[in-house]
Amino acid sequence: MATILEALTLALDLHLAGRFGEAQELYARILDAEPEQPDALHYLGVLAGQIGRGEFGLTLIDKALALRPVEADIHANRANLLRALGRLDEAEAGYRHALALRPDFAEAWTDHAFARHGRSDAAAADMAAVLLERALRIEPELEPAREKLVKLLHGRGRLRLESGQVTPALIDLLRAAALAPQDADIAFLLGNILFAAGLRADSVIAFRNALALVPDFLSAALNLGIALAATNRNIAALAPLRQAVRIDPAHPVARDTLAIALRTLGRTDETAVLDAPPARKPSPKPSGPRRRRRSP
């Protein structure tokens, strides 16, 4: 006959595998045998929240906490249930309790950030970023914290740039780019902010990165050409500007910018093709009626 520990281990394996029905049945059997088994109460409470029975889950987790009041994991999971129920003040209090018990609890710092950001105001976003940075200092590879922080910094940096806060925007995007070096959109926005800050040579590097990641990124090609021209590298600017025109031959800004660059270099003979309207692709011929196939 399986021991309580063996049954609990099997139930948790089923739970983590997403086999909720089987896990729930096994947790219930454990509690039939031992009604105050704290782990079974705790995990069954978590499972209840996952299947939409958050209030029942809180009842079970409160019983587990009565048996283990200084268990940080139980406090954090209780806070997760409260957050799912929209009870953000109570959830944040729960995360703070868990973190007081275990300051190096990276997942709790992350979940606390999610709860704080759920308030949807600028101050909440700022505090969420602080909490996520704390989580990543403890566990640098914690993917939920990294993904959330990148998204938050990207969005906040864009808003700050649009409102003229260039230096704060630059700080946000430098950090976002360090966390997500393969994100072309972040590299592109960083290039725009560097250019706006007067750091045009650095903007060239950012635009090159964006274009290397997404070779058909028209705006990155165009802005790279503009940034190269702004740093007196007019000949080098021609390649990305031509690439922008190849990506979209009808794009007026790409065509005009390339024409200006060519004229600046005295290569007016090469602008003739740009002065002419771009050739349009022929419209596909309408297909004729299909012959109905006879049934055998």
Secondary structure, DSSP 4 states (H G I P E B T S, - for coil): ---HHHHHHHHHHHHHTT-HHHHHHHHHHHHHH-TT-HHHHHHHHHHHHHTT-HHHHHHHHHHHHHH-TT-HHHHHHHHHHHHHTT-HHHHHHHHHHHHHH-TT-HHHHHHHHHHHHTT-SHHHHHHHHHHHHHHHHH-TT-HHHHHHHHHHHHHHHHHHHHTT-HHHHHHHHHHHHHH-TT-HHHHHHHHHHHHHTT-HHHHHHHHHHHHHH-TT-HHHHHHHHHHHHHTT-HHHHHHHHHHHHHH-TT-HHHHHHHHHHHHHTT-GGGGHHHHSPPPPPPPPPPPPPPPPPPP-
